[in-house]
Amino acid sequence: MTTSAGRARHAVRAAIVVVVILTLALSIDFVASRDHSARGAVIGGIPASNRDTVELDSVIEELTTRSTQPVVLRTPEGSAEVAPAELGLTFDADATRARLLEQPRNPVTRFLALFGRHLDVEPVVTIDPGTMNKALDANRRSLEKAAVEGGVHYDGATPVGDEPAPGERVARQGAAAVLVDRWLDGTPVDLPMEPFSPTVSSAVVAATVAGPADRATSAPVKLVDRRKRTVEVPAGDIAEMLTFGPDGRGGLTPRVDEKTARKSLAAELDPSQRPAVSARFSLASGRPTVVPAVTGSKINWDKTLQALATTATADGGNRTADVVYDDVDPKLTTDAARKLGVNEMISEYTTDGFSSASGENIRLVAAEVDGALVLPGKVFSLNGHTGPRGTAEGYVDSTIINNGRAATAVGGGISQFATTLYNAAYFAGLEDVDHTEHAYYISRYPEAREATVFEGAIDLKFRNNTRHGVLIETSWSPSAVTVRLWGTKAFEVESITGERTDPTEPERIKLPKGDDCIASSGSKGFTTSNTRIIRDARTGQEVNRYTRTVRYAPEPIVKCI
């Protein structure tokens, strides 16, 4: 018969045997799993049990691939796909591999793993909460249920309250934890939510309807502009443009829709504005004098409409508000104009010998350019300054060079003005940016020192390379056109025309009589050059020397038969 003492000894022996067996099993497993991942390890749903570091490559590669794919975020309100970087998520592959190679310290956990129990291992993931919050803010419409703020709108001229309602938003702290935990599982991430209340209560809505909203449409409001003219804003118009929205402190504030307000008020108020007028130069006295600039005024609609709303909702009898204006500075102020140094003639050039039709076009373009001011460092473009030069602008048909021979077109003759302007800029020492000579030589122009223009294709451009302004003055008569440039003389210019070389004979052309045929006696083609030498006006020292070589084609001999 077994005594109680004997049973106790048997139990102790059995326990010792179990401990020995467990210790032996764990020891064998420890030796077998050294430098391997833990038995039963699962990471991101991927089996990773008892693998050495090389065998873990496929696991790490799969997690790395997942870390580059968009994260699908889900809430009861909807879903959104966001790039991991936009959520501030970062996956550390090396640290994750090291974590997988760690063995569990709990012997029970190791023992149970021998019998197939899973051991969840978390990948090493970090998140930047600030970046995550920006991404969630950007996807609020898809993921959150916005709270409905209290407010007031109008039905006709009657104020109607908009009742508030609670919303539901992503719980940001919990969302960060869930993203770290679930990001690399390869499945959509369900974000935790929390309710939130609107800032405006029903009581505030009711008080606004009965108070300021009702007062706003109780009578017209008068706006007084800078001319002291009064514009009456009817109550119905006020109701169309006015609402009440949250002020961020639990109250409601009046808001005027600018687009609606301007549709109603602009026709009467816009004429009260005054455009800014830049300073300019007058040559009436024979020398440049500054005509002072005029500061403009522009309606500040935001402040004007704030004044309108404040007046309309005020608890008092005065329903008159002033239109608010901002000053508009001119592009060129009086003081800046006076500092430009436009005080002496720096060059002058005249050409003559044009026909009446060409003369009309030259008169028009000269009038457009007269008074143009080229600021230091700026480029003057003849085409850019005048814009289109067609019949709508008053230009007429005159002679041009087309395909190597004379023809007619609207605006013909402008090249004579271009040559005159080019030479004025040339002798002022201004930088030649772009110019093109005529196809064949025209005797009234200096050789290799002339220019043609054609709208949209050929332009005349020069840069004001001085420290002072350059004012362009033009004068026209039926026989000549003159361009004078005013500023501060910086350069002395010498022009040297080269010899004619390589003469070529003109082609003989016979064309049917008519408007398309302009008879010509022709002229020889040749090559020549022009050298411009620029010297400092104060010291006489040479600052630039440039030679331009020009090849003129022969002007064809045209007979109209």
C-alpha positions in Angstrom: 0.0 0.0 0.0 1.3 3.3 -1.1 1.6 5.9 1.6 1.1 9.6 1.2 4.8 10.2 1.6 5.4 7.7 -1.3 2.9 9.5 -3.5 4.7 12.7 -2.8 8.0 11.3 -3.8 6.6 10.0 -7.0 5.1 13.4 -7.8 8.4 15.1 -7.2 10.2 12.6 -9.4 7.6 13.1 -12.1 8.0 16.9 -11.9 11.8 16.5 -12.1 11.5 14.3 -15.1 9.2 16.9 -16.8 11.7 19.7 -16.0 14.6 17.6 -17.3 12.7 16.8 -20.5 11.6 20.5 -20.9 15.1 21.7 -20.2 16.6 19.2 -22.6 14.0 20.1 -25.3 14.7 23.8 -24.9 18.4 23.2 -24.9 18.3 21.2 -28.1 16.0 23.9 -29.6 18.4 26.7 -28.5 21.3 25.0 -30.2 19.2 24.2 -33.3 17.8 27.7 -33.6 21.0 29.7 -32.9 21.4 32.4 -35.6 17.8 31.6 -36.8 14.5 33.4 -36.3 12.3 32.2 -33.5 10.1 29.1 -34.0 6.6 30.0 -35.0 7.6 33.6 -35.9 5.1 35.4 -38.1 5.6 39.0 -39.3 3.0 41.0 -41.2 1.1 37.7 -41.8 4.3 36.2 -43.4 5.6 32.9 -41.9 9.2 33.4 -40.8 9.8 30.5 -38.5 13.3 29.1 -37.8 15.0 30.8 -40.8 18.6 31.9 -41.0 19.5 35.4 -42.1 19.8 34.4 -45.8 16.4 32.6 -45.7 14.9 35.8 -44.2 15.8 37.7 -47.4 12.5 36.8 -49.0 10.5 37.9 -45.9 12.4 41.3 -45.8 11.9 41.8 -49.5 8.2 41.2 -49.3 7.9 43.7 -46.4 10.1 46.2 -48.3 7.8 45.9 -51.3 4.7 46.5 -49.2 6.4 49.6 -47.7 6.4 51.2 -51.2 2.8 50.6 -51.9 0.0 53.0 -51.2 -1.7 52.6 -47.8 -5.5 52.0 -48.0 -7.1 53.9 -45.1 -10.6 53.1 -44.1 -13.2 54.6 -41.8 -17.0 54.2 -41.6 -17.2 57.3 -43.8 -15.1 56.1 -46.7 -11.5 55.3 -47.8 -8.4 56.9 -49.2 -5.1 55.7 -50.7 -2.1 57.6 -49.4 1.6 57.1 -50.1 3.5 55.9 -47.0 5.9 58.9 -47.2 2.9 61.2 -47.1 1.8 59.5 -43.8 5.3 59.8 -42.4 5.8 56.1 -42.3 9.3 54.5 -42.5 10.3 50.8 -42.5 13.7 49.8 -41.1 14.6 46.6 -42.9 17.9 46.0 -41.1 16.4 46.5 -37.6 13.4 44.2 -38.6 15.8 41.4 -39.6 17.7 41.8 -36.3 14.4 41.6 -34.4 13.4 38.4 -36.2 16.7 36.8 -35.2 16.0 37.5 -31.5 14.9 34.4 -29.5 12.1 34.7 -27.0 13.3 34.9 -23.4 10.2 33.2 -21.9 10.8 29.4 -21.9 7.1 28.7 -22.0 6.7 30.7 -25.1 9.7 28.8 -26.7 8.3 25.5 -25.6 4.8 26.2 -27.0 6.3 27.2 -30.3 7.7 23.7 -30.6 4.1 22.5 -30.8 3.1 25.0 -33.5 2.0 28.1 -31.6 2.5 31.3 -33.6 4.8 34.0 -32.3 3.9 37.5 -33.7 6.9 39.7 -34.4 6.3 43.4 -35.2 8.3 45.0 -38.0 10.4 48.0 -37.0 8.3 51.0 -38.2 8.4 54.7 -37.3 5.9 57.4 -38.0 6.1 61.2 -38.0 2.8 62.4 -36.3 3.1 65.9 -37.9 3.3 64.4 -41.4 0.5 62.0 -40.7 -1.7 64.8 -39.5 -1.2 66.7 -42.7 -2.1 63.7 -44.8 -5.3 63.0 -42.7 -6.2 66.7 -43.0 -5.9 66.5 -46.7 -8.3 63.5 -46.8 -10.9 64.7 -44.3 -13.7 64.7 -46.9 -13.1 61.0 -47.7 -12.4 59.8 -44.1 -14.4 62.0 -41.7 -17.9 63.1 -41.1 -17.8 66.8 -40.8 -19.7 68.5 -38.0 -22.4 70.8 -39.2 -21.8 74.2 -37.8 -24.6 76.4 -36.8 -25.3 79.4 -39.0 -27.9 81.6 -40.5 -29.0 82.2 -44.1 -31.9 84.0 -45.7 -35.1 82.9 -47.4 -35.9 86.1 -49.2 -35.3 88.7 -46.5 -36.2 86.4 -43.7 -33.3 84.9 -41.6 -33.4 81.1 -41.2 -31.3 79.2 -38.7 -29.0 76.3 -39.7 -29.1 73.8 -36.8 -25.7 72.4 -35.7 -25.0 68.6 -35.8 -22.0 66.6 -34.3 -19.4 64.9 -36.6 -16.9 62.1 -36.4 -13.2 62.4 -37.0 -10.1 60.2 -37.0 -8.6 59.8 -33.5 -5.1 61.0 -34.3 -3.1 59.4 -31.5 -4.9 56.0 -31.9 -4.4 56.3 -35.7 -0.7 56.6 -35.3 -0.5 53.4 -33.2 -2.7 51.5 -35.6 -0.7 52.5 -38.6 2.6 51.5 -37.0 1.0 48.1 -36.0 -0.9 47.4 -39.2 0.8 49.2 -42.0 2.8 46.2 -43.4 0.1 43.6 -43.0 -0.8 44.1 -46.7 -4.4 44.8 -45.9 -6.5 48.0 -45.5 -6.0 49.9 -42.2 -9.1 50.7 -40.3 -8.6 53.9 -38.4 -10.1 54.6 -35.0 -12.7 57.4 -34.8 -14.0 59.8 -32.2 -17.0 62.1 -32.1 -16.6 65.9 -32.0 -19.1 68.7 -31.6 -19.6 71.9 -33.6 -18.5 75.1 -32.0 -21.9 76.9 -32.4 -24.8 75.8 -30.3 -28.5 75.9 -31.2 -29.1 78.6 -28.6 -26.5 80.9 -30.4 -28.2 80.2 -33.8 -31.6 81.2 -32.3 -30.2 84.4 -30.7 -28.6 85.4 -34.0 -31.7 84.9 -36.0 -33.7 87.0 -33.5 -31.0 89.7 -33.2 -28.4 90.8 -35.8 -29.7 88.7 -38.7 -33.2 90.2 -38.3 -31.7 93.7 -38.0 -29.6 93.3 -41.1 -32.6 93.2 -43.5 -34.8 95.5 -41.5 -34.0 98.5 -43.8 -31.6 99.6 -46.6 -28.0 100.5 -46.0 -26.4 103.5 -47.6 -22.8 103.4 -48.9 -21.0 106.8 -49.4 -18.2 106.7 -51.9 -15.1 109.0 -52.2 -17.1 111.4 -54.5 -19.6 111.8 -51.6 -22.2 110.0 -53.7 -24.6 107.7 -51.9 -25.5 104.2 -53.1 -28.5 102.6 -51.5 -28.3 98.9 -50.8 -31.9 97.5 -50.5 -32.7 95.0 -47.8 -33.3 92.3 -50.4 -29.8 92.7 -51.8 -28.3 92.6 -48.4 -30.1 89.2 -47.8 -28.7 87.8 -51.1 -25.1 88.6 -50.1 -25.2 88.0 -46.3 -24.8 84.9 -44.2 -23.7 84.2 -40.6 -20.9 81.7 -39.9 -18.8 80.6 -36.9 -16.4 83.1 -35.5 -14.2 80.4 -33.9 -15.2 81.4 -30.4 -18.6 79.8 -30.3 -20.4 82.7 -31.8 -21.7 83.7 -35.3 -20.3 86.5 -37.4 -21.8 88.2 -40.5 -20.1 87.3 -43.8 -20.7 89.0 -47.1 -20.1 87.1 -50.3 -17.9 89.4 -52.4 -18.9 87.9 -55.8 -22.6 88.5 -55.1 -22.0 91.9 -53.6 -19.9 93.1 -56.5 -22.5 91.9 -58.9 -25.0 94.2 -57.1 -22.7 97.2 -56.3 -19.9 97.4 -58.8 -21.7 99.2 -61.5 -22.4 102.2 -59.2 -19.2 102.1 -57.1 -16.5 101.2 -59.7 -16.6 104.7 -61.3 -15.5 106.1 -57.9 -12.1 104.5 -58.3 -9.2 106.4 -59.9 -6.4 104.8 -61.9 -2.9 105.6 -60.9 -1.0 107.7 -63.5 2.7 107.4 -63.7 5.0 110.4 -63.9 5.9 111.3 -67.4 8.0 113.8 -69.2 6.9 116.9 -71.2 9.0 118.6 -73.9 6.7 121.6 -74.3 9.4 123.9 -73.0 12.0 122.4 -75.3 13.6 120.4 -72.5 12.3 117.5 -70.5 10.3 118.4 -67.4 8.6 115.9 -65.1 4.8 115.9 -65.1 4.0 114.6 -61.6 2.4 111.2 -61.1 -1.1 110.8 -59.7 -1.8 108.2 -56.9 -4.8 106.1 -57.7 -7.5 104.7 -55.5 -9.1 101.3 -55.6 -12.0 99.9 -53.6 -11.0 97.6 -50.8 -14.0 95.3 -51.2 -13.2 93.2 -48.1 -13.1 96.2 -45.8 -16.1 97.9 -47.5 -18.2 94.8 -47.2 -17.2 94.4 -43.5 -18.3 97.9 -42.9 -21.6 97.2 -44.7 -22.2 94.1 -42.6 -21.3 95.9 -39.3 -23.7 98.7 -40.2 -26.5 96.4 -41.2 -26.4 94.3 -38.1 -25.7 97.1 -35.6 -28.3 97.8 -32.9 -28.9 101.5 -33.8 -30.5 103.9 -36.2 -27.5 104.9 -38.3 -27.4 102.7 -41.4 -24.7 104.6 -43.4 -21.2 103.3 -44.1 -18.2 104.7 -46.1 -16.7 102.9 -49.0 -13.1 102.0 -48.1 -10.3 102.6 -50.6 -6.7 101.6 -51.0 -4.1 103.9 -52.5 -2.7 102.6 -55.8 0.9 103.7 -56.4 1.9 104.6 -60.0 4.5 102.5 -61.7 6.7 105.5 -61.9 6.5 108.0 -59.1 7.4 111.7 -59.4 10.5 111.3 -57.3 11.7 108.3 -59.3 11.2 110.1 -62.5 13.2 113.1 -61.3 16.1 110.7 -60.4 16.2 109.2 -63.9 18.5 111.9 -65.2 16.5 112.7 -68.3 17.8 116.2 -68.8 19.8 116.5 -72.1 19.6 115.3 -75.7 21.9 112.3 -76.2 21.3 111.6 -79.9 19.2 112.7 -82.9 18.6 111.3 -86.3 16.5 112.3 -89.3 15.4 110.5 -92.5 13.4 111.8 -95.4 12.3 111.0 -99.0 9.2 108.9 -98.3 5.9 108.8 -100.3 2.6 110.1 -99.0 1.2 106.7 -98.2 4.4 105.7 -96.4 4.4 109.1 -94.7 1.0 108.4 -93.2 2.2 105.1 -91.7 5.3 106.8 -90.5 3.3 109.6 -88.9 1.1 107.0 -87.0 4.0 104.9 -85.7 6.0 108.0 -84.7 3.0 109.3 -82.7 2.7 106.0 -80.9 6.4 105.9 -79.9 6.6 109.6 -79.0 7.1 110.0 -75.3 8.1 106.3 -74.7 10.4 106.0 -71.7 13.0 103.2 -71.5 14.2 102.6 -68.0 17.8 101.6 -67.2 18.5 98.0 -68.1 15.2 97.6 -70.0 14.7 96.6 -73.6 12.6 98.6 -76.0 10.8 96.6 -78.7 9.2 98.5 -81.5 6.7 95.8 -82.3 6.0 95.2 -78.6 5.4 98.9 -78.0 3.0 99.6 -80.9 1.2 96.3 -81.1 -0.8 95.6 -84.3 -0.3 98.0 -87.2 -3.3 97.2 -89.4 -6.2 99.0 -91.0 -8.1 99.0 -87.7 -5.3 101.2 -86.3 -5.4 103.5 -89.3 -2.5 102.2 -91.3 -2.7 102.1 -95.1 -1.2 100.2 -98.0 2.3 101.2 -99.0 5.5 99.7 -100.5 7.3 96.9 -98.8 10.0 94.4 -99.9 8.4 90.9 -100.4 10.3 87.9 -101.7 13.1 90.1 -103.0 11.1 92.7 -104.9 8.9 95.6 -104.2 5.2 95.0 -103.3 2.5 96.7 -101.3 1.0 95.9 -97.9 -0.8 97.6 -95.0 1.8 99.3 -92.8 4.5 99.7 -95.5 7.0 102.4 -94.7 7.3 101.6 -91.0 10.9 100.4 -91.8 11.9 104.0 -92.5 10.8 104.9 -88.9 12.7 101.8 -87.7 15.8 102.9 -89.5 15.5 106.4 -87.9 15.0 105.0 -84.4 17.8 102.5 -84.9 20.2 105.2 -85.8 19.2 107.4 -82.9 19.8 104.4 -80.5 23.1 103.7 -82.4 24.5 107.1 -81.9 23.4 107.2 -78.2 25.6 104.1 -77.7 22.6 101.9 -76.6 23.0 98.1 -76.8 21.7 96.6 -80.1 19.6 93.6 -79.1 17.9 92.7 -82.4 17.6 94.4 -85.8 17.5 93.2 -89.4 18.6 95.0 -92.5 16.5 95.3 -95.7 17.0 92.5 -98.3 18.5 95.0 -100.8 20.0 98.4 -100.3 17.8 101.5 -100.3 19.8 104.6 -101.2 18.2 107.0 -98.7 19.5 104.8 -95.8 23.1 104.6 -94.5 24.8 101.4 -95.7 24.9 98.5 -93.1 23.2 100.9 -90.6 19.5 100.6 -91.2 16.7 98.4 -90.1 13.4 96.9 -91.3 10.5 95.5 -89.3 7.5 93.3 -90.0 4.7 92.7 -87.5 5.0 89.3 -85.8 8.3 88.4 -87.6 11.0 91.0 -87.6 11.5 93.5 -84.7 13.8 96.3 -83.7 15.0 96.0 -80.1 17.6 97.9 -78.1 18.6 97.9 -74.4 19.1 101.0 -72.3 22.6 100.1 -71.0 23.0 103.4 -69.2 22.3 104.3 -65.6 19.7 106.9 -66.6 16.3 106.9 -68.3 16.0 107.3 -72.0 13.1 109.4 -73.3 12.1 109.0 -77.0 10.9 112.1 -78.8 9.6 111.9 -82.4 8.7 114.6 -84.8 7.1 114.2 -88.2 6.5 116.3 -91.3 5.3 115.3 -94.8 8.9 115.1 -95.9 10.9 113.9 -92.9 10.8 112.1 -89.6 13.2 112.7 -86.7 13.9 110.8 -83.5 15.6 112.4 -80.5 16.7 110.6 -77.4 16.9 112.4 -74.1 18.8 111.2 -71.0 22.2 111.8 -69.6 25.0 111.5 -72.2 27.2 108.5 -71.4 28.9 107.8 -74.7 30.4 109.3 -77.8 29.9 107.2 -80.9 31.9 107.0 -84.1 30.6 105.2 -87.2 32.9 103.9 -90.0 31.3 102.5 -93.2 33.4 99.9 -95.0 34.0 99.6 -98.7 31.6 97.8 -101.1 32.8 94.4 -102.3 31.5 91.4 -104.3 29.0 93.2 -106.5 26.2 91.1 -108.1 24.0 91.9 -111.1 20.2 92.3 -110.7 17.8 89.8 -112.1 15.4 91.0 -114.9 11.7 90.2 -114.2 8.7 90.8 -116.4 5.3 90.9 -114.7 1.7 91.6 -115.9 0.6 95.1 -115.4 -1.6 95.6 -112.3 -1.6 96.4 -108.6 0.8 93.5 -108.0 3.5 94.9 -110.3 5.8 97.8 -109.2 8.3 98.7 -111.9 11.9 99.1 -110.8 15.2 100.0 -112.5 17.0 97.7 -110.1 20.4 98.0 -108.5 23.4 95.9 -107.9 23.9 93.8 -104.8 27.1 94.1 -102.7 28.7 93.4 -99.4 29.7 96.1 -97.0 30.2 96.7 -93.3 29.8 99.2 -90.5 32.0 99.6 -87.4 30.6 101.3 -84.3 33.2 102.7 -81.9 31.8 103.7 -78.5 33.8 105.8 -76.1 33.1 107.0 -72.6 31.7 110.5 -72.9 33.5 111.7 -69.8 37.0 110.1 -70.3 37.1 109.5 -74.0 38.3 105.9 -73.4 37.1 103.3 -75.9 34.6 100.9 -74.3 33.4 99.0 -77.3 34.2 98.4 -81.0 32.0 96.2 -83.2 31.9 95.6 -86.9 28.8 94.3 -88.6 29.0 92.9 -92.1 25.9 93.0 -94.4 25.3 91.3 -97.7 22.7 93.1 -99.8 21.0 91.2 -102.6 20.6 92.9 -106.0 17.2 94.7 -106.5 15.6 93.1 -109.5 14.8 95.1 -112.6 11.0 94.8 -112.9 9.1 95.6 -116.0 5.3 95.6 -116.0 4.0 94.5 -119.4 
